Amino acid sequence: MGVPHSRMIAATVVGVVVATAAVTPNLVHWLTNVADQRLVDLDVYRTSGQAVLRGASVYDFVTEPPQLLPFTYPPFAALLAVPLALVSWPVAQGLMTALILVALTITVGYGFRPLISRFGDWSPAAWGVLVGLMSFALPVSDQFRFGQVDLFLVAMCVADCATKNPRWPRGLLVGLATAVKLVPGVFLVYLLVTGRRDAAWNAVLTAAAATLFTLGALPGDSVDFWFGALWDNSRVGSNNGTANQAFRGFLLRMYWPDPVTSLVWLLAVALLAYFGFRYARRASLLAASGTLAQNQAWSAEMTGIALTGLLAVLVSPIAWIHHLAWIVLVVGALAGDGRDRARCGAAAGVWLFYVLTIPWWGLDLIAAGNPGWERALGRIVQSSYALGAVALVFVLGIWLIGRIKAGSSRVPGVPSPNPAGLGTLAP
C-alpha cells in the first residue's frame, strides 16, 4: 500500500470522524426530543404518503396534536413520500437524517470544491471539517430539526448546473426539484438567462411530466393543490412570524396597511429579481469566458448558482429559515480556494451570522413595555436573515465578482484551463 493511498484512507477516516462528531450532538438532540416535537415536517411528508396509500386526500389531513400541520407541497411530493409510509416511524426518522447528511455532504463538495481540492490527499479530511462546520448554520441545523428536504433540492440544483458532463439530461434535476417544491423553479430563469436553453427546456419538460403523471395518479389531489391549497397562505402558518425570512415576511412584520405592504413587496421582488438574475448571468458568463483560472471559474459559476438560490428565498411569499440552506453555496462561493484573505474573512463572517440565532433575538426587543425605538429595532432584528440575504445578493453580485476577476491573473505562456470544461453550458 503506497504512502499517498494510506494518506487518503487516513484523511477519509478523519473527515468522517470530524463530520460525525460535529453532527451527532444535533442529531441526538432532535431525535430524542419530545415525541410531538420530533421531525415534525417529516411527519407531514410521511402522513401524506400514508394518505396516498389509503386513497385519502393529502390536503384534508393535519398531523397529530399539538402540531396539526397540513400538507402544503405539490402532490408529486406526496407520491415520493410513499416509501416513508412503508416503514416504521423510528426507521423513517433515521433514514431521513441519514439522507439529509448525504445531501449536505454533496452540497459541500460542490460549493467548496476549489478549497477542498487544495488539500490533495487530505481533501477528504477538509471535506469532513467543512460538512461539520456547515451543519452548525441554523438553516442547515433546521433540516435535521424538522426533517426537511431543502438540502435535497439544493444538491439537485447545484449538481444539475455544475456537474461536468452529467449522465442525465442537464435540466432534469432542476425539473424534478421544481415538481417537489415550486421554489426551485427560479433555476428555469437562471438556465435561460445564462444561455442554457436546452437545459431549461429539459427542466420544463421534466417538471411538466412529473406534474402530469401525478395528475393521472392523484387527480383529486392535483386539482385541490393547483386550484386551492397553492393559493392559501394561511395553510403554512403565521406569515408574519419570525421564522418567515422571505422579504415579504419582513414587510408583514412592519404592520403597514395591506395595500402598502403588497405594493412595496411587488416592487422589491421586481428589483431583486432584476439585479439578482443580472448578477447571476454575469457570474456564469464570466465562468465561461475563458479568462479565468479553473478554480476561479468554478467560484464564478458557484456565485451565479448561489445568487439564484438566494432569490428563491427572497422572492417567495413565504420562506422559512430552513429554506436558506442555499447559504452553504454562498459560503463556498465566498471562500473560493482559500487564497484570498478578504474572501475567506467574508465567508467566515457570513457563516457565523447564520450560525447565530439572530432573528430570535428580536423577540426580546419587541416585548411590550419597551421603548418605541427598541421595538422598531426588534422588527429589523427579527428579519436579519432576510435582510442579510438581500445584502448578499449585492455582495456576491458586485464585490465577489470583482474579487474573482482581480484574483485570476493568467501566467504568460501558460494557457488557462478551459472553464467550459465545467460542463455548465452544455445541453
VOGU-3710 file (C-alpha; in Angstrom, 3 decimals, decimal comma):
1> mgvphsrmia> 0,000/0,000/0,000  1,573/3,294/-1,130  2,008/6,321/1,119  -0,416/8,532/-0,871  -3,063/5,801/-0,690  -2,522/5,475/3,064  -2,858/9,239/3,474  -6,124/9,196/1,519  -7,535/6,461/3,767  -6,403/8,307/6,883
11> atvvgvvvat> -7,873/11,569/5,571  -11,173/9,853/4,842  -11,300/8,444/8,357  -10,504/11,875/9,812  -13,163/13,526/7,649  -15,841/11,033/8,653  -14,912/11,287/12,341  -14,923/15,091/12,336  -18,208/15,366/10,432  -19,811/12,733/12,663
21> aavtpnlvhw> -18,577/14,414/15,835  -19,966/17,758/14,682  -23,346/16,476/13,538  -24,053/13,851/16,201  -24,998/16,200/19,083  -27,513/17,936/16,824  -28,959/14,627/15,640  -29,156/13,191/19,146  -30,841/16,350/20,400  -33,592/16,328/17,787
31> ltnvadqrlv> -34,043/12,563/17,558  -34,520/12,363/21,332  -36,674/15,464/21,532  -40,195/15,312/22,948  -42,117/12,935/20,684  -44,628/15,506/19,451  -41,790/17,935/18,575  -39,623/15,450/16,709  -39,010/15,933/12,963  -42,464/17,438/12,575
41> dldvyrtsgq> -42,121/18,161/8,839  -41,031/14,610/8,173  -44,249/13,605/9,904  -46,136/15,736/7,360  -44,394/14,031/4,425  -44,874/10,552/5,881  -48,536/11,196/6,664  -49,087/12,369/3,080  -47,615/9,091/1,862  -49,992/7,211/4,151
51> avlrgasvyd> -52,890/9,228/2,749  -51,883/8,261/-0,797  -51,764/4,578/0,139  -55,233/4,593/1,646  -56,754/6,777/-1,074  -57,470/9,764/1,171  -56,952/13,403/0,231  -53,472/14,672/1,079  -54,833/18,198/1,542  -57,529/17,367/4,076
61> fvteppqllp> -55,462/15,869/6,891  -53,467/17,528/9,660  -50,828/15,796/11,749  -51,442/14,721/15,322  -51,806/17,342/18,098  -50,234/19,605/19,109  -48,688/20,303/15,682  -51,807/19,962/13,487  -49,760/20,627/10,354  -51,302/20,256/6,873
71> ftyppfaall> -49,565/19,113/3,704  -48,656/22,196/1,662  -46,494/20,852/-1,168  -47,322/19,736/-4,729  -48,914/16,283/-4,865  -45,822/14,897/-6,624  -44,035/15,265/-3,284  -46,708/13,087/-1,680  -46,016/10,341/-4,212  -42,311/10,483/-3,389
81> avplalvswp> -43,173/10,233/0,316  -44,907/6,860/-0,085  -41,737/4,871/0,804  -41,634/6,729/4,120  -45,138/5,444/4,826  -43,997/1,851/4,315  -41,522/1,899/7,190  -41,939/2,499/10,906  -41,669/5,999/12,348  -38,266/5,362/14,009
91> vaqglmtali> -36,878/3,928/10,764  -38,238/6,901/8,806  -36,504/9,303/11,210  -33,168/7,517/10,920  -33,448/7,251/7,145  -34,329/10,916/6,722  -31,491/12,193/8,895  -29,018/9,981/7,019  -30,243/11,272/3,658  -30,029/14,881/4,848
101> lvaltitvgy> -26,423/14,276/5,855  -25,687/12,792/2,425  -27,280/15,809/0,734  -25,219/18,161/2,915  -22,046/16,269/2,034  -22,811/16,513/-1,687  -23,658/20,208/-1,441  -20,446/20,987/0,457  -18,486/19,042/-2,150  -19,820/21,268/-4,916
111> gfrplisrfg> -19,809/24,543/-3,006  -16,277/24,210/-1,618  -14,658/22,261/-4,446  -11,728/24,676/-5,063  -10,887/24,825/-1,355  -11,209/21,069/-0,819  -9,041/20,268/-3,847  -6,145/22,310/-2,423  -5,642/19,702/0,291  -4,680/16,963/-2,165
121> dwspaawgvl> -4,600/13,559/-0,480  -6,033/15,155/2,650  -9,071/16,563/0,823  -11,498/14,075/2,458  -10,472/15,454/5,863  -11,086/19,024/4,689  -14,426/17,921/3,251  -15,458/16,413/6,582  -14,417/19,533/8,506  -16,475/21,725/6,173
131> vglmsfalpv> -19,504/19,430/6,480  -19,202/19,711/10,242  -18,882/23,487/10,160  -21,808/24,000/7,811  -24,015/21,738/9,937  -23,949/24,445/12,633  -25,592/27,053/10,375  -29,187/27,406/11,538  -30,753/26,863/8,072  -28,816/23,571/7,897
141> sdqfrfgqvd> -29,393/22,574/11,514  -33,130/23,089/10,968  -33,049/20,425/8,256  -32,318/17,866/10,959  -34,654/19,524/13,444  -37,707/19,358/11,190  -36,795/16,571/8,769  -36,898/18,897/5,768  -35,967/18,356/2,113  -34,339/21,691/1,257
151> lflvamcvad> -30,809/20,301/1,111  -32,016/17,660/-1,358  -33,253/20,442/-3,626  -30,032/22,435/-3,221  -27,933/19,379/-4,060  -30,086/18,590/-7,105  -29,917/22,130/-8,494  -26,196/22,632/-7,963  -25,403/19,192/-9,386  -27,539/19,907/-12,444
161> catknprwpr> -25,902/23,274/-13,096  -22,274/22,496/-12,216  -21,576/18,832/-12,992  -19,180/18,290/-15,851  -20,728/16,011/-18,476  -23,635/14,728/-16,368  -25,006/11,270/-17,055  -28,514/12,690/-17,151  -30,007/15,315/-19,499  -28,987/18,651/-17,974
171> gllvglatav> -32,095/20,292/-16,525  -33,631/17,006/-15,374  -32,778/17,535/-11,692  -33,943/21,155/-11,709  -37,243/19,978/-13,194  -37,681/17,293/-10,545  -36,821/19,749/-7,763  -39,410/22,174/-9,127  -42,042/19,431/-9,158  -41,316/18,661/-5,490
181> klvpgvflvy> -41,359/22,304/-4,360  -42,153/25,148/-6,717  -39,451/27,479/-5,399  -36,523/25,858/-7,315  -38,354/26,993/-10,453  -36,173/30,114/-10,278  -33,464/27,965/-11,835  -35,521/27,774/-15,009  -34,908/31,511/-15,310  -31,244/31,043/-14,446
191> llvtgrrdaa> -30,778/28,459/-17,184  -32,465/30,738/-19,684  -30,582/33,941/-18,869  -27,254/32,112/-18,944  -27,894/30,701/-22,414  -28,634/27,087/-21,470  -31,875/26,867/-23,366  -31,725/23,116/-23,954  -31,276/22,536/-20,228  -34,127/24,936/-19,460
201> wnavltaaaa> -36,350/23,073/-21,900  -35,404/19,752/-20,289  -36,284/21,180/-16,872  -39,680/22,408/-18,077  -40,467/19,066/-19,713  -39,404/17,149/-16,601  -41,480/19,294/-14,248  -44,461/19,066/-16,614  -44,106/15,293/-16,982  -43,945/14,806/-13,207
211> tlftlgalpg> -46,967/17,048/-12,740  -48,989/15,307/-15,450  -48,045/11,885/-14,091  -49,270/12,996/-10,685  -52,477/14,319/-12,252  -53,129/10,832/-13,581  -52,213/9,120/-10,316  -53,834/11,628/-7,931  -56,356/13,648/-9,961  -58,351/14,918/-6,991
221> dsvdfwfgal> -55,277/15,988/-5,046  -53,835/17,681/-8,117  -56,989/19,765/-8,555  -57,052/20,543/-4,827  -53,477/21,802/-4,922  -53,412/23,838/-8,117  -56,802/25,428/-7,589  -56,892/25,635/-3,809  -54,029/24,821/-1,443  -51,408/26,625/-3,549
231> wdnsrvgsnn> -53,145/29,971/-3,046  -53,958/29,608/0,645  -51,052/31,178/2,558  -52,790/30,502/5,863  -52,143/26,753/5,450  -48,442/27,199/6,184  -48,869/29,063/9,464  -48,308/32,620/10,614  -46,909/34,602/7,680  -45,616/37,377/9,957
241> gtanqafrgf> -43,843/35,052/12,370  -40,109/35,322/12,927  -39,413/32,072/11,075  -40,671/33,561/7,781  -37,474/35,064/6,367  -38,824/35,908/2,936  -38,687/39,624/2,183  -42,480/39,639/2,411  -42,153/38,354/5,973  -40,063/41,392/6,840
251> llrmywpdpv> -42,720/43,700/5,382  -45,550/41,914/7,173  -43,763/42,455/10,493  -43,788/46,190/9,803  -47,611/46,080/10,095  -48,235/48,588/7,337  -51,651/48,687/5,626  -52,095/45,632/3,395  -52,167/47,591/0,091  -48,898/49,338/1,018
261> tslvwllava> -47,265/46,040/2,005  -48,338/44,374/-1,244  -47,136/47,263/-3,398  -43,754/47,521/-1,682  -43,325/43,747/-1,865  -44,049/43,607/-5,600  -41,624/46,443/-6,272  -38,950/44,836/-4,086  -39,384/41,443/-5,761  -39,083/43,033/-9,209
271> llayfgfrya> -35,893/44,869/-8,235  -34,330/41,877/-6,505  -35,123/39,617/-9,450  -33,717/42,140/-11,929  -30,426/42,673/-10,125  -30,122/39,098/-8,860  -30,541/37,411/-12,230  -28,402/40,076/-13,881  -25,566/39,367/-11,445  -26,081/35,600/-11,751
281> rrasllaasg> -25,864/35,836/-15,537  -22,725/37,940/-15,290  -21,101/35,423/-12,950  -21,955/32,423/-15,110  -20,833/34,051/-18,344  -17,617/35,114/-16,630  -17,023/31,471/-15,706  -17,388/30,509/-19,366  -15,384/33,397/-20,761  -12,014/31,668/-20,884
291> tlaqnqawsa> -10,356/34,472/-18,920  -10,287/32,776/-15,522  -8,210/30,040/-13,988  -10,150/26,870/-13,313  -10,716/27,413/-9,582  -11,843/30,998/-10,164  -14,159/29,868/-12,947  -15,712/27,360/-10,576  -16,182/30,091/-7,959  -17,808/32,342/-10,562
301> emtgialtgl> -20,264/29,637/-11,564  -20,983/28,846/-7,909  -21,646/32,550/-7,372  -24,343/32,503/-10,051  -25,961/29,415/-8,543  -25,800/30,838/-5,006  -27,371/34,104/-6,185  -30,242/32,204/-7,768  -30,732/30,214/-4,566  -30,945/33,420/-2,549
311> lavlvspiaw> -33,576/34,722/-4,977  -35,575/31,531/-4,437  -35,903/32,566/-0,792  -36,325/36,306/-1,177  -38,983/36,419/-3,892  -41,124/33,693/-2,354  -44,151/34,907/-0,347  -43,136/32,580/2,468  -39,656/31,242/3,174  -38,836/29,628/6,495
321> ihhlawivlv> -35,330/29,717/7,923  -34,629/26,196/6,694  -35,242/27,379/3,122  -31,961/29,318/3,425  -29,978/26,082/3,054  -28,526/27,794/-0,038  -26,196/29,510/2,439  -23,861/26,512/2,058  -23,214/27,535/-1,558  -22,931/31,207/-0,605
331> vgalagdgrd> -20,174/30,495/1,919  -18,447/28,165/-0,535  -18,518/30,765/-3,317  -17,103/33,410/-0,979  -14,326/31,150/0,311  -13,162/30,112/-3,163  -9,837/28,285/-2,993  -8,901/29,944/0,291  -6,088/32,091/-1,105  -7,893/35,437/-0,836
341> rarcgaaagv> -7,936/36,549/2,802  -10,717/39,080/2,242  -12,932/36,420/0,706  -12,155/33,958/3,499  -12,995/36,623/6,078  -16,289/37,330/4,344  -17,084/33,615/4,191  -16,353/33,193/7,898  -18,462/36,245/8,743  -21,455/35,017/6,741
351> wlfyvltipw> -21,132/31,545/8,265  -21,102/32,974/11,793  -24,041/35,286/11,017  -26,200/32,316/10,038  -24,962/30,194/12,946  -26,150/32,746/15,496  -29,900/32,729/16,119  -30,111/36,464/15,472  -33,753/36,639/14,236  -34,941/35,279/17,575
361> wgldliaagn> -33,085/37,994/19,465  -35,646/40,419/18,077  -38,396/38,865/20,216  -36,902/40,353/23,367  -36,661/43,767/21,725  -40,319/43,864/20,631  -41,634/42,911/24,057  -44,453/45,067/25,405  -43,245/47,935/27,535  -40,029/48,511/25,599
371> pgweralgri> -39,440/51,966/24,073  -40,751/52,507/20,549  -37,283/52,732/19,016  -36,342/49,412/20,628  -39,433/47,685/19,275  -38,709/49,125/15,801  -35,150/47,797/16,026  -36,559/44,466/17,105  -38,607/44,220/13,884  -35,417/44,646/11,895
381> vqssyalgav> -33,506/42,125/14,009  -36,350/39,631/13,511  -35,736/39,890/9,759  -31,943/39,768/9,955  -31,605/36,591/7,871  -33,839/38,013/5,134  -32,069/41,373/5,129  -28,745/39,551/5,203  -29,804/37,608/2,106  -30,697/40,886/0,369
391> alvfvlgiwl> -27,259/42,246/1,206  -25,621/39,052/-0,017  -27,226/39,448/-3,442  -25,193/42,630/-3,887  -22,102/41,350/-2,067  -21,920/38,359/-4,400  -23,040/40,214/-7,493  -20,705/43,198/-7,148  -17,934/42,628/-4,619  -17,311/38,899/-5,111
401> igrikagssr> -17,394/39,004/-8,905  -14,919/41,865/-8,725  -12,619/39,888/-6,405  -12,807/36,863/-8,700  -11,773/38,982/-11,679  -8,951/40,592/-9,735  -7,672/37,316/-8,302  -7,449/35,336/-11,527  -4,380/36,559/-13,385  -3,073/34,380/-16,151
411> vpgvpspnpa> 0,577/33,341/-16,278  2,155/34,389/-19,633  2,744/31,468/-21,920  0,577/29,101/-19,899  -2,932/28,602/-21,290  -5,730/28,886/-18,744  -7,795/25,779/-18,149  -10,911/25,886/-20,232  -13,732/26,953/-17,901  -16,230/25,478/-20,322
421> glgtlap> -14,912/22,168/-19,067  -17,194/22,658/-16,098  -19,895/21,496/-18,427  -22,378/24,143/-17,342  -23,113/25,466/-20,799  -23,548/22,132/-22,499  -27,067/20,946/-23,209
//
